[in-house]
Amino acid sequence: MTITDAITRVLNESKEPLGHKDIYNRIVKMNYYSFGAKDPLSVVRSKIRKHCFGLDFPSASPKKLFVQANGQVNSRSALYKIWDGSSEKGNSEASMKKDALPEERIHASYTDHINSVSTQLLEYIKLSEPEFFESLVVKLLLSMGYGWDKSKSGNVTGGKGDEGIDGIINEDKLGLEKIYIQAKRYGNNNVTPSDVRDFVGAMAIKGARKGVFFTSSNFTEQAICHAKNAQNMTITLIDGNLLTDLLVQYGLGVAVANTYRVFEVDKNFFSLD
């Protein structure tokens, strides 16, 4: 029986949620598992939280067995029960507490860091020239793997006489399949239905089937509906938040300041098999 099996058995036998100390004491009392660690309480707590629904950090297990039962308290005071597979939310906020697992604190801090970088990126984008924004979104699509050649298949066409198209990605060498791009670098104004209609009209003239509409702001609900209802076309809308997420993901406009590796114990290393 593993530690996780022992925890599961104790919680199945209990009629009420238990804290990690009570779970440990019952495991020892019932002789379900023999601990060799110097701090077995921490081992039990770590195992529970790695399998706890609603907690997400790099070393967390994708297999969820338990759920926190007593709301937003710190992880040392948390009570746990068997997760029944329902969509009730576990106490993910506990990962922000100072006594959360180190992996949880690292993941929460990393998420905050990415959000901060994304906010800064959006500020720089909104201060840039429209021409730069048009070039940026073409580079992004190329970095994402669209186009037959990263250096040759993307063109910025914005400016006077652009006929409502700011960029084109040639998906094949002969240009038989193309992605048409519209880029609106807005500050606080949202993209309107008329903006989308203009793009759809420009694509229709070209006989286009695929389009991507980028903005540094947001799309109105009606604008989103217009894009979805465009006949014989697939139009993808990318707002400011999604744009910055993609820029970070594909390393555009950002530089790696430092790298930290997160470790976990390799259980196979300690096996003779």
N, C-alpha and C positions, 0 to 999 in steps of 0.2 A: 504494500500500500504506500503510495506517495504522500507527501505533505498535503497536496491539493485534494487527494482522495480522502484523507483524514479530516480535513476541514469540511469537505462536502458532507461526510457522514455525520459529523457533529451537528451541523446546521440542519440536516434532514431530521435528526433525532430531537432537536430542540423545538419547542412549541412557540418560541419567541425569538426575536433577533438577538444576536450576541456580539459583544465586542471582541477584539482580537485576543485580549488577555483571557477572557472566559473560554474562548475557543481553544486556546493553547492549553489551559488547565484541564479541560475535558479530554483533550487528546492524550495528555499525559496520564490522567486518571484511568482512562479506558484502555491505555496501552495500545493506541492505534498507530503510533509512530514513535520511534526512538530518535531523539534529537542529538546531534553531535556538535552543533554550532555553539559558539560562545554566547550568542544573543538570539536564542530561539524565538523569543517574542517578536523581534524584528523580522525574522524569517517568515513567521506566520503572517504578520501584517503585510509584508511585501507580497507574499503569494496571493493573499486575498485581493489586494488592490490591483494586481496585475490581471486578475480574472474578473474584475468588478465592472459590471455594465455601467456606462456613462463616464468612465475614466479613459482618457486617451493620452498616451505618451509613448515614446519610441519603443520601449521594452515591454509595453503592455501586451498581453496575449490577445489574439483575435478571438479566442474561445472564451466567452463570458459565462460565468457560473453563478456569480453572486451579485447582489445589489445593495447599496447603502440604504438603510431603512429610516434613518432619523434626521433627514434634512441637512441643512447647511451648518454642520459642526466640523471641527477640525478632525483630521483623520485618526488621531489617537483616541478620540471619544466616539468615533463612529460605531454604529451597530449594523450588522450585516445579516442578510437572510439569503436563501436560495433564490436566484433569479428565475422567474417563471417564463421568461421569453417575451414578456409584454413590452410595449414601447414606453413605459413609464420612465421618466428621466432619473438617472442616478445622480449622485451629488458631484457633478464635474467641477463645481465651484470649489470643492475641497482641495483640488489640486493647486489652488492659489494660496492656501494656508502655509504658514511658515514651517509647519512640521509635516508637510506632505513628503512623499518619497522624493529623493533627489531627481529621479527621472521626470517626475511630474513637474517639479519646479523648473527644470531645464526646458521642458516642452512648453510650459506656460510662458516663460520668459522669451523663448524663441518666437512664439506666436506674437507676443507684444512687439518684439523687435521687427518682425516682418511687416506688421501693421504700421509701425512708425516709418519704416523705409518707404512703404507704399504711399503713405500720406505725403512724404517729402517729394517723391517722384511726381505725384500728381500736381504739386505746387510748381515744380520746375516746368512741367509740360504746359501748364496754363500760362506761364510767363514766356514761353517760347514763341517763335514766329510760326504762323500757319504753315509755311513752307517746310519748316523743320518737322512739324507734326506729321505732315504728309509723308515725308521721307522716313520718319520713325516707324509708322505703321506698315509700310512696305518692307522695311528691314525685319520687323517682327514676324510677318508672315513667312518670309524667307527663312528666318531662324527656326520657325516652327516646322519647316520641312515642305512648305508649299513651293511649287516651281521646280522645274527640271534642273536648274543650276542656280546655286546660291548667289553667284555674282552676275549672272546674265539675264535671269528670267523675271526680274522685277523692275518696273519702270514707274517713276513719278510723273504724272501727266497734269498735275494741278497748275493753276495759274490762268491767265487770260486765254479764252478759247478752249478750255478743258472739256467743254460740253457736258459738264456735270459729273465727270469722272476724275478722281484725284490720283488714281494709281491702277496699274494692271499687273497681275501675276500670270505669266505664261506657264501653264502646267506641263506642257510638253515642248519639245524643241521646235516644232513647226508652228506653235501658237494656235493649235486647233482647239484647245480647251483653255479658257481664260477665267480668272477671278477678277472682278471689277471692285474697286475700292472707293469709298467715300469717307472723308475725314473732316470732322467738325471740331475744331479746337475752341470749345466754349468755356467761359468762366462759370457763371452761375445759371445761364440759360439752358433749358433742356432742349433736346432735339424734338422738333414738332412733327405732326403728321405731314405737313407740307414739305418738310425737308426729306422725309422718306419717299413721298410721292415723286419729288423731283429726281431722286436717285433711281426709283423704279422706272420712271419715264426715260431717263438717260440710258439705263440698261436695255430697255425695250428697243430703243433706236439701234443699239448695237447688236440686238439679237442675243443678248447675254442670258445665261441661266444661273450664274453664281455671283453673289455679291457679298461684301463685308462692309458694314457701316460702323466706323469707329467714332467715338466722341470722348472728350475729356470730362463730360458732365454725365447726364442721364437721358433716358428716353421717356417721353410721356407714354401713358398707357395706350392712347390712341395710336401713337407712332408705332408701338410694338405690334398692335393689331394690324396696322397697314402692312408691316413687313411680313407678318405671318400669312396674310391673305393675298400677297402678290402672286399673280397667275403665272404658272410655268417657270417660277424662279425660286431659288433658295437664297434667302437673305439672312445673314447672321449679324446680330447686333452686339457690339462690344462697348460697354460703358466704361467710365473712368476707373471704377473699382476692378473690374475684370481686366482691363488693360494693364494696370499696374501689377496685378497678380501675374499676368503673363510675362511682363517685362522682367520681373524678379525671377520667375521660373526659368526663363531662357537667357538670363544674364545680360540684358540690355539696359544700359543706363545705370548699372550698379557694378561695384567691384568687391571682390572678396577681401574683407578686412582681416579676418582671422578664421581659423578652422579648429573646431573641437571635436574629438571623437568620444562617443558614448559607448561604454562597454557593458557587457553582461557576461555572466559566467558561462563558459562552454561546458555543458554537462557531459558531452561526448569525450572530452579530454580526460575525464576521471573514470572512464569505463575501460575495462580490459577487452571488451568485444571489438 
